[in-house]
Every structure is written in structure tokens, then in C-alpha cells.
């Protein structure tokens, strides 16, 4: 799957196939989840991410696409160091991979 290949760029900080957190929260089941609410990562989210979730940001496909393109623009003040993906096909493929409940 193309999305898994693109997701390799994210694996330093995120896990998608398990609920294990790394530097960033796990992304297993992220599609449909409210921003800043992965139980195991609650004490580590930035205030910006917690506030975005409290304001109603849910990681649907459209919001994920915007975030993956420009994390700092979508949620100003978040801690993610990654600057974003510039290729729309890569973004769509990563979202498809995350929606598919990736397994190792």
C-alpha cells in the first residue's frame, strides 16, 4: 500500500499499527477521533492540540488532509516538528492507510 510507504516518514514519532505512543501519540484509530484525546498521551499533548480538540476539531479526512499539508497552519502552536507533506497524493494515501486500521 502506498500510504504505508509514505507513512514511513512519520514512524520516527508515530505508530499506526499499534496503540504504542512514541514522541507523538499513536495514530491507530485516529480517523474520527477528537484532536488531543488519545488516552495514553493525554499528559503530553500541547495546549494548542488540547484546545483544538476542546473546540471541536475531529480528525476526519478533510481535517487530516489540512493538518498533514501544514500542521502549524492547521493547529498553530502544536509541538509536531514535521513541516508537512506537499504532495496531495501522498496525503490521500496516508489517510487511506490510517483509515484501513494498519497492522504490522
N, C-alpha and C positions, 0 to 999 in steps of 0.2 A: 504494500500500500504506500502510495506516495506521501501521504500525511505522516506516516511513521518515520520515513526518511527525513522529512523536514523537521519533525519533532526532535530528532537527534540534536538539533541546535539548542533545544530547551532543556535537555536532560541533565545538564550540569546542575540546574537549580530545581527542576520539577520532575516528578514521577507521574506517569499517566496510567500505568498498568496495575499499580497497587495504591493503597492509601497511605503510603510512607511519605512523610514530608522530608524535604531536603532544605536548602537555603530558602526556597519558596514552598508554598503549600502544594500538596498533591493535587493533581488535576483529574483524578478518577471521578467521574460523575459531575464534572464541572458544568456541563451544559444543563441549564435550568436552575443552577444554584445561585443564591444571592451572593453578591460580592462580599468578601471578608467574613465568611461564615463557616469555613471548613473547621469542624470542631477541634481537630487535633492541632490547628495552627492559630487558634483564637488569640493567644497571648503574643503573637509575633506579627500580626498584620499592622501595617502603618495606620495612623489615624485617618489618612486620606482614604484608604481602602475600606476601613470600617464605616466611615461616614458615607461613602458612596453606596455601600450596601444598605445602610440605615435609611438613605434617601430613596431606595427602591431599585438600585442597579442589580439586575439579574443577568447572568451570563447566558443570554440567548445567542443565536447565531449572529445577529446584527451587532450586538454589543461586543461579542468576542472579536468579530472582524475589525471593528473600530479599535479595540484595545490592542490586538495583535499588530495592527498597522502603526499605531503610535500610542504606546502605553502612557506616556507622560501627558499627552494631549487628552486622552480619554479620562484618566484619573490623575489630575495634577497632584503632585506631592507623594505619589506612591513610591515604594522602595525598589521596584524592579529596575535593574541596571540595563536590561536589554532594550535597545532603541526601537525595535520593531521589525516586522517583515515588510519588504517593499513590494513583493510580488503577490498580486491578488490570487493567483492560482495556488501559491504556497499557503496563503491564509485559508483559502477554502479547503485545501487538502488537510491542513492541521485540524480544522474544525470537524471535518468528516471523520478523521482519526479519533478525535476526542469523543465524538458522538457515538462511535462504534464500540465504546467500552473496551479500550485496548487491553489485550492480555499479553503477558510476556512471550 
